[in-house]
Amino acid sequence: MSDKSLIKTVIALGYFDSVHKGHQKVIATAKNLAEQKGAKLVVFTFEGNLKAKLGDNCQKVVYTTEERESLYRAIGADEIFFAPTGGGFLNKEKQEFLDYINEIFQIVGYVSGEDYRFGKGGSGSAKDIEKYAKERGQEYISVKLEKDSDEKISTTRVKELLSRGEVDTAKSLMGRAYSVSGLVFADRKVGRTIGFPTVNIKLDGRKHRLKDGVYLGHLILDGKKYSAIVNYGARPTFDLNEKLVEAHIIGFSGDLYGQSLTVYFDKFLRDIFKFANEQQLINQLKKDLEKAGEMNYD
């Protein structure tokens, strides 16, 4: 018996990829139940790309495993259990699945969305959890779907919005601005020579692609919020085709190389253009800076 099985636990069940408002509602409900029962809250999810493992190789994740862990903890998770997507775990029958997590944790309650599916081929449903919990004297709460404009809030909708660059609408579904995290690396340092120094972050190949473009965004540095102009994609003016995140942090000066940063995307500003020369680029960046000053995108 593991040490974990000796601690009372409420478990929030879901993949929770985009951590949208519906996901947050499930986790918040589980947190409240855990507090009522003097238990810890464990978020149960899967590591890596669950959709790809289930056969849809075109799927990418909104947030990586590392990003999701940070988000779960920020909204109250005491622990995150990342179930494997290999080794036969996905082939467990629904009864096996529930028995398995009960071997690991002393579960006093479960919380999931009303449409939650689990077990081999998604054979298990909320009704199955309810029956299982009742037989064992555990509590189960099924959380109703969260809607926006009478349509279910879903990760699929979030991805569609990101693909179109509609980050402000995606924010309304997620309750926070979409973000990209990574290590700042030293590039050609051209930005500082033209008066617009930038920090550069490589795009994670696991993540769903945001529409290429220039965005208004922000970063949090040492607890202070800084607005930013963010290029997501290639840099055609310099014939650079590698796609990355390049952010000019307004009002900040300093060396951030090697640091892990999170860049938040608030509004789509414009498409990426290939300018004839550096001066045309500088003129456009000045216009972008003016636009950033005019817009309220908190």
Disulfide bonds with the S-S distance in Angstrom:
none
